[in-house]
Amino acid sequence: MFDAAIAAAQPAICLPQHLPPMPKGRLVVIGAGKASAAMAQAVEAHWKGPLSGLVVTRYGHAVPCNQIEIIEAAHPIPDAAGQAAAVRMLNLVKNLTEDDLVLCLNSGGGSSLLPAPLPGITLVDKQKINRSLLESGATISEMNCVRRHLSAIKGGRLAAACKPARVLNLFLSDVPGDNPIDIASGLTVPDPTSCQDALSILKRYKIEVPPKVLEILESGHGESIKEGDPQLPEIKSIFIATPQMALEAAANVAREAGVTPYILGDAIEGESREVAKTLAGIARQVSRRNQPFQTPCVLISGGETTVSLRGDGRGGRNVEFLLSLAIALNSEPGIYAIAGDTDGVDGQEEIAGAILDPETLERALKLKSRPVDYLDRNDGHSFFEALGNSVITGPTLTNVNDFRAILIN
């Protein structure tokens, strides 16, 4: 099921049918995200005319392209390579004409891969704020709101740089609700949020920022570009793959195996450990009472949970979910689960996620591993790695958020 979810969102499969007609002028390809290089490769394979461009992807996620330059940069904490790429991308789209078309390939991870701090803000400032947001338990939407208002490229600013050329966005969504402003922080779409929204988020999570950042937000100088702004060119957006599409592909695998799938939601958010407790309660009710579903069945969900870091472990929201699920289920017979990030990277580890079965806790106790201790340290990766239950895919070259499945026999 996990493999099917990833396969359904491969750019080579879902992108070609959405390519535009040949423009009168040039086709310039730009983009950012963990899937952007694979998206660029799919464009090159199916585009019949000349093109040029530049996309930025995570280290290790590049694929060969002939006409589109691929740059690698850091994720989730931005680095100088990403900053240099952002400057180059803004320069690339300058001086286009109304006959030209900018094809923007947007996928998850683009927010970190294209840092372009506003004047007065340094890359170090952005790195510290990014790290604090990641550790705070803020949602992806909240993190991206702050990023948009401290950036010279996000929040529609890259789209404004493209004018008078037209912009076609191809989105490979990794965010709950498939909101374009949260995919790569809305590089080429207008943004309805405000500097005051960003300030409220920083205050909510008690994140300290440099005086210049406060000045920019409080004065409104970091305001993003809104719908109807004359700076914006003509923009069209298409979603080529979403979490829901991936969940449906996984559900088909279950049906073929004679197991009834139930998709609980493609946009589930909240603390990983708390979401796990809720789903454990549902799974037990199904297992013991055949309510609200009959067994055998599988409960499928997507979205992006969060982890508020309390310990010094290796983190990962999917393994945190599974570890909390294991504790809550307490070796309930007949229940199995998998949770993983469809990009192959859970947290900052090159590990997609892990697998849980009814014997997981018993095997851990034999190794003298106390699951509660690992959860307290936010150390799910170490727990499942010691059991040999990690799921390692390598870079999947796509990104449609988290995938969770709980199988109940």
C-alpha positions as CSV (number, residue, x, y, z in Angstrom):
1,M,0.0,0.0,0.0
2,F,2.8,2.4,0.9
3,D,4.5,1.6,-2.4
4,A,1.3,2.2,-4.3
5,A,0.8,5.6,-2.7
6,I,4.3,6.7,-3.7
7,A,3.9,5.3,-7.2
8,A,0.7,7.2,-7.9
9,A,2.4,10.5,-7.3
10,Q,5.5,9.9,-9.5
11,P,5.9,12.9,-11.8
12,A,6.6,10.7,-14.8
13,I,3.0,9.4,-14.4
14,C,1.0,12.4,-13.2
15,L,2.6,15.3,-14.9
16,P,2.8,14.8,-18.7
17,Q,-1.0,15.2,-19.4
18,H,-0.9,18.7,-17.8
19,L,1.7,20.2,-20.0
20,P,0.5,23.4,-21.7
21,P,0.3,24.2,-25.4
22,M,3.4,25.7,-27.0
23,P,3.7,29.4,-26.2
24,K,4.4,32.0,-28.9
25,G,7.6,32.9,-27.0
26,R,9.9,31.0,-24.7
27,L,9.1,28.3,-22.1
28,V,11.1,29.0,-19.0
29,V,10.9,26.2,-16.3
30,I,11.4,27.1,-12.6
31,G,10.6,25.3,-9.4
32,A,11.5,24.1,-6.0
33,G,10.8,21.1,-3.8
34,K,11.8,17.5,-3.2
35,A,10.0,16.4,-6.3
36,S,11.0,19.3,-8.5
37,A,13.9,17.6,-10.3
38,A,11.8,14.5,-11.2
39,M,9.1,17.0,-12.4
40,A,11.6,18.8,-14.5
41,Q,12.8,15.5,-16.0
42,A,9.2,14.6,-16.9
43,V,8.8,18.0,-18.6
44,E,11.9,17.4,-20.7
45,A,10.8,13.9,-21.7
46,H,7.5,15.1,-23.0
47,W,8.0,18.7,-24.2
48,K,8.5,18.9,-28.0
49,G,10.0,22.4,-28.3
50,P,12.9,24.4,-26.9
51,L,13.0,25.2,-23.2
52,S,15.3,26.4,-20.4
53,G,15.1,26.7,-16.7
54,L,16.3,26.1,-13.2
55,V,14.9,24.1,-10.3
56,V,16.1,23.5,-6.8
57,T,15.7,20.2,-4.9
58,R,17.0,18.6,-1.7
59,Y,20.5,17.1,-1.5
60,G,20.3,13.6,-2.9
61,H,17.1,14.1,-4.9
62,A,18.6,15.4,-8.2
63,V,18.0,13.4,-11.4
64,P,19.7,14.0,-14.8
65,C,18.2,16.8,-17.0
66,N,19.6,18.2,-20.3
67,Q,18.0,21.6,-20.6
68,I,16.9,22.5,-17.1
69,E,19.6,23.1,-14.6
70,I,19.2,21.2,-11.3
71,I,20.6,22.6,-8.1
72,E,20.6,20.9,-4.7
73,A,20.2,22.7,-1.4
74,A,19.4,21.9,2.2
75,H,16.2,20.9,3.8
76,P,14.6,21.4,6.3
77,I,17.1,24.1,7.5
78,P,18.0,26.4,4.5
79,D,21.6,27.0,3.5
80,A,23.7,29.3,1.3
81,A,23.3,27.1,-1.8
82,G,19.5,27.6,-1.6
83,Q,19.9,31.3,-1.1
84,A,22.2,31.6,-4.2
85,A,19.7,29.6,-6.2
86,A,16.9,32.0,-5.2
87,V,18.8,35.0,-6.4
88,R,19.5,33.2,-9.7
89,M,15.9,32.2,-10.1
90,L,14.6,35.8,-9.6
91,N,17.2,37.0,-12.2
92,L,16.2,34.2,-14.7
93,V,12.6,35.4,-14.9
94,K,13.4,39.1,-15.4
95,N,12.9,40.7,-18.8
96,L,10.4,38.1,-20.1
97,T,7.7,39.2,-22.6
98,E,4.0,38.7,-22.7
99,D,4.5,35.9,-25.2
100,D,6.6,33.9,-22.8
101,L,5.4,31.2,-20.4
102,V,6.9,30.4,-17.0
103,L,6.2,26.8,-16.0
104,C,6.6,26.6,-12.2
105,L,7.1,23.1,-10.7
106,N,6.0,23.3,-7.0
107,S,6.4,20.5,-4.5
108,G,6.9,20.1,-0.8
109,G,10.2,21.3,0.7
110,G,10.4,24.4,-1.6
111,S,10.1,26.7,1.4
112,S,13.5,25.7,2.8
113,L,15.1,25.2,-0.5
114,L,14.6,28.8,-1.7
115,P,15.6,31.1,1.1
116,A,15.7,34.8,0.1
117,P,15.7,36.9,3.3
118,L,14.3,40.4,3.0
119,P,16.9,43.3,3.4
120,G,18.0,43.5,7.0
121,I,17.4,39.8,7.7
122,T,20.3,37.3,7.4
123,L,20.4,33.7,6.4
124,V,21.4,32.9,9.9
125,D,18.3,34.6,11.2
126,K,16.2,32.6,8.8
127,Q,17.9,29.4,9.9
128,K,17.3,30.1,13.6
129,I,13.6,31.0,13.1
130,N,13.1,27.9,10.9
131,R,14.7,25.6,13.5
132,S,12.6,27.1,16.3
133,L,9.4,26.7,14.3
134,L,10.2,23.1,13.5
135,E,10.8,22.3,17.2
136,S,7.8,24.3,18.4
137,G,5.0,22.0,17.2
138,A,3.7,24.7,14.8
139,T,1.7,23.4,11.8
140,I,3.1,23.6,8.3
141,S,0.6,26.3,7.5
142,E,1.8,28.4,10.4
143,M,5.5,27.9,9.6
144,N,4.9,28.9,6.0
145,C,3.0,32.0,7.0
146,V,6.0,33.3,8.9
147,R,8.3,32.3,6.0
148,R,6.3,34.2,3.4
149,H,6.5,37.5,5.4
150,L,10.3,37.3,5.8
151,S,11.1,36.5,2.2
152,A,11.9,38.3,-1.0
153,I,10.7,35.4,-3.2
154,K,7.8,33.7,-1.5
155,G,4.2,34.9,-1.0
156,G,3.7,35.7,-4.7
157,R,6.9,37.7,-5.1
158,L,8.4,35.2,-7.6
159,A,5.2,35.5,-9.7
160,A,5.5,39.3,-9.7
161,A,9.0,39.0,-11.0
162,C,7.7,36.9,-14.0
163,K,5.4,39.7,-15.3
164,P,4.4,40.2,-18.1
165,A,5.0,36.5,-18.9
166,R,2.1,34.2,-18.0
167,V,2.6,31.7,-15.2
168,L,1.4,28.1,-15.1
169,N,1.8,26.3,-11.7
170,L,2.0,22.6,-11.5
171,F,1.5,21.6,-7.9
172,L,2.5,18.3,-6.3
173,S,0.8,18.8,-3.0
174,D,2.2,17.7,0.4
175,V,0.1,19.9,2.6
176,P,-3.3,19.3,4.4
177,G,-6.1,20.9,2.4
178,D,-3.9,21.3,-0.7
179,N,-3.7,25.1,-0.2
180,P,-1.4,26.6,-2.9
181,I,0.1,29.2,-0.5
182,D,1.5,26.4,1.7
183,I,3.2,24.5,-1.1
184,A,6.8,25.9,-1.2
185,S,5.3,28.9,0.7
186,G,3.3,30.2,-2.3
187,L,6.2,31.3,-4.6
188,T,3.9,32.1,-7.5
189,V,0.4,32.6,-6.0
190,P,-1.2,35.5,-4.1
191,D,-1.2,35.3,-0.3
192,P,-4.3,36.2,1.8
193,T,-2.3,36.1,5.1
194,S,-0.7,39.1,6.7
195,C,2.3,40.3,8.7
196,Q,0.1,40.4,11.8
197,D,-0.8,36.7,11.2
198,A,2.9,35.9,11.2
199,L,3.5,38.0,14.4
200,S,0.7,36.2,16.1
201,I,2.2,32.8,15.3
202,L,5.6,33.8,16.6
203,K,4.0,35.0,19.8
204,R,1.8,31.9,20.1
205,Y,4.8,29.6,20.1
206,K,7.0,32.0,22.1
207,I,9.7,32.2,19.4
208,E,12.3,34.9,19.9
209,V,13.4,36.8,16.8
210,P,15.9,39.5,16.1
211,P,14.7,43.2,16.4
212,K,14.9,43.7,12.6
213,V,12.5,40.8,12.1
214,L,10.0,42.3,14.5
215,E,10.4,45.7,12.8
216,I,9.6,44.3,9.4
217,L,6.5,42.5,10.6
218,E,5.2,45.2,12.9
219,S,5.7,47.9,10.2
220,G,4.1,45.7,7.5
221,H,7.2,46.0,5.3
222,G,7.2,42.2,4.9
223,E,3.7,42.2,3.5
224,S,3.2,39.5,0.8
225,I,1.3,40.1,-2.5
226,K,-2.5,39.8,-2.4
227,E,-5.1,38.7,-4.9
228,G,-5.8,41.4,-7.5
229,D,-2.4,43.2,-7.1
230,P,-1.4,44.7,-10.4
231,Q,2.1,43.4,-9.8
232,L,0.8,39.9,-10.5
233,P,0.8,38.4,-14.0
234,E,-1.8,36.0,-15.4
235,I,-1.6,32.9,-13.2
236,K,-3.1,29.4,-13.7
237,S,-2.6,26.6,-11.2
238,I,-3.1,22.8,-11.6
239,F,-2.8,20.1,-9.0
240,I,-1.1,17.1,-10.6
241,A,-0.9,14.9,-7.5
242,T,-2.4,15.2,-4.0
243,P,-2.4,13.1,-0.8
244,Q,-6.0,12.0,-1.6
245,M,-4.9,10.5,-4.9
246,A,-2.1,8.6,-3.1
247,L,-4.6,7.3,-0.4
248,E,-7.0,6.1,-3.1
249,A,-4.2,4.2,-4.8
250,A,-3.4,2.5,-1.5
251,A,-7.0,1.7,-1.0
252,N,-7.2,-0.1,-4.3
253,V,-4.3,-2.4,-3.2
254,A,-6.3,-3.3,0.0
255,R,-9.4,-4.1,-2.0
256,E,-7.5,-6.4,-4.4
257,A,-6.2,-8.2,-1.3
258,G,-9.8,-8.7,0.0
259,V,-9.5,-6.1,2.8
260,T,-12.0,-3.3,3.0
261,P,-10.2,0.1,3.1
262,Y,-11.6,3.2,5.0
263,I,-10.0,6.5,4.2
264,L,-10.3,8.5,7.5
265,G,-8.9,11.7,6.0
266,D,-6.2,13.2,3.8
267,A,-5.5,16.3,6.0
268,I,-5.2,15.0,9.6
269,E,-3.1,17.3,11.8
270,G,-2.2,17.5,15.5
271,E,0.5,16.2,17.8
272,S,1.7,12.8,16.4
273,R,1.4,11.1,19.8
274,E,-2.2,12.4,20.4
275,V,-3.4,11.5,16.9
276,A,-2.0,8.0,17.6
277,K,-4.0,7.6,20.8
278,T,-7.2,8.5,18.9
279,L,-6.6,6.1,16.1
280,A,-5.6,3.4,18.6
281,G,-9.0,3.8,20.3
282,I,-10.8,3.4,16.9
283,A,-8.7,0.4,16.0
284,R,-9.5,-1.3,19.3
285,Q,-13.2,-0.7,18.9
286,V,-13.1,-2.3,15.4
287,S,-11.0,-5.2,16.6
288,R,-13.1,-6.0,19.7
289,R,-16.6,-4.9,18.6
290,N,-16.6,-4.8,14.8
291,Q,-17.7,-1.1,15.2
292,P,-17.8,1.1,13.3
293,F,-16.3,-1.1,10.7
294,Q,-16.3,-4.9,10.1
295,T,-13.0,-6.8,10.1
296,P,-10.8,-7.4,8.1
297,C,-10.3,-3.7,7.2
298,V,-7.6,-1.1,7.0
299,L,-7.8,2.4,8.3
300,I,-5.9,4.8,6.0
301,S,-5.0,8.4,6.6
302,G,-2.8,11.2,5.4
303,G,-1.9,14.7,6.4
304,E,0.9,16.2,8.4
305,T,1.1,15.7,12.2
306,T,3.6,17.6,14.3
307,V,6.1,16.9,17.1
308,S,6.8,19.3,19.9
309,L,10.4,18.4,20.7
310,R,10.9,17.6,24.4
311,G,13.9,15.4,24.3
312,D,17.1,15.0,22.4
313,G,16.1,12.0,20.2
314,R,16.2,11.6,16.4
315,G,12.6,12.7,16.0
316,G,10.4,12.0,13.0
317,R,6.6,12.5,13.2
318,N,5.7,9.2,11.6
319,V,7.8,7.1,14.0
320,E,6.6,9.2,16.9
321,F,3.0,8.4,15.8
322,L,3.8,4.6,15.6
323,L,5.6,4.5,18.9
324,S,2.7,6.2,20.6
325,L,0.3,3.9,18.8
326,A,2.2,0.8,20.0
327,I,2.0,2.0,23.6
328,A,-1.7,2.7,23.3
329,L,-2.5,-0.6,21.6
330,N,-0.5,-2.5,24.1
331,S,0.1,-5.5,21.8
332,E,-3.6,-5.8,20.8
333,P,-3.8,-9.0,18.7
334,G,-4.4,-8.8,15.0
335,I,-3.5,-5.1,14.5
336,Y,-0.6,-4.0,12.3
337,A,0.4,-0.6,11.1
338,I,2.8,1.4,8.9
339,A,3.5,5.1,8.9
340,G,5.9,6.9,6.6
341,D,6.7,10.1,4.8
342,T,6.1,9.6,1.0
343,D,9.3,11.6,0.3
344,G,11.4,8.9,2.1
345,V,12.5,11.3,4.8
346,D,10.8,11.3,8.2
347,G,12.1,14.4,10.1
348,Q,15.8,14.8,9.3
349,E,16.5,11.1,8.9
350,E,17.0,9.3,5.6
351,I,14.3,6.9,6.9
352,A,10.7,7.0,5.6
353,G,9.1,5.5,8.7
354,A,8.5,2.2,10.3
355,I,6.2,-0.9,10.7
356,L,4.3,-2.0,13.8
357,D,2.9,-5.5,14.7
358,P,1.4,-7.1,17.8
359,E,4.8,-8.5,18.8
360,T,6.6,-5.1,18.7
361,L,6.4,-4.4,22.4
362,E,7.4,-7.9,23.4
363,R,10.4,-7.8,21.2
364,A,11.4,-4.4,22.6
365,L,11.2,-5.7,26.2
366,K,13.5,-8.5,25.3
367,L,16.0,-5.9,24.2
368,K,15.4,-4.1,27.5
369,S,14.0,-1.1,25.5
370,R,11.2,0.8,27.3
371,P,9.0,2.4,24.7
372,V,7.9,5.2,27.0
373,D,11.5,6.3,27.5
374,Y,12.0,6.5,23.7
375,L,8.7,8.5,23.4
376,D,9.8,10.9,26.1
377,R,13.0,11.5,24.2
378,N,11.3,11.9,20.8
379,D,13.4,9.0,19.7
380,G,11.2,6.8,17.5
381,H,13.8,6.2,14.9
382,S,16.2,4.6,17.4
383,F,13.4,2.4,18.8
384,F,12.3,0.9,15.5
385,E,15.8,0.8,14.1
386,A,16.9,-1.5,17.0
387,L,14.0,-3.8,16.1
388,G,14.8,-3.9,12.4
389,N,11.4,-2.3,11.7
390,S,12.5,0.8,9.9
391,V,11.1,1.5,6.4
392,I,13.9,2.8,4.2
393,T,13.1,3.8,0.6
394,G,15.8,6.3,-0.3
395,P,14.7,9.4,-2.1
396,T,11.3,8.7,-3.7
397,L,11.4,11.8,-5.9
398,T,7.8,12.7,-4.9
399,N,6.1,14.1,-1.9
400,V,2.4,13.8,-1.0
401,N,2.8,14.0,2.7
402,D,2.5,11.3,5.4
403,F,0.9,7.9,4.8
404,R,-0.6,5.9,7.7
405,A,-2.4,2.5,7.5
406,I,-3.7,0.4,10.4
407,L,-4.6,-3.2,9.4
408,I,-7.1,-4.9,11.6
409,N,-7.6,-8.7,11.0
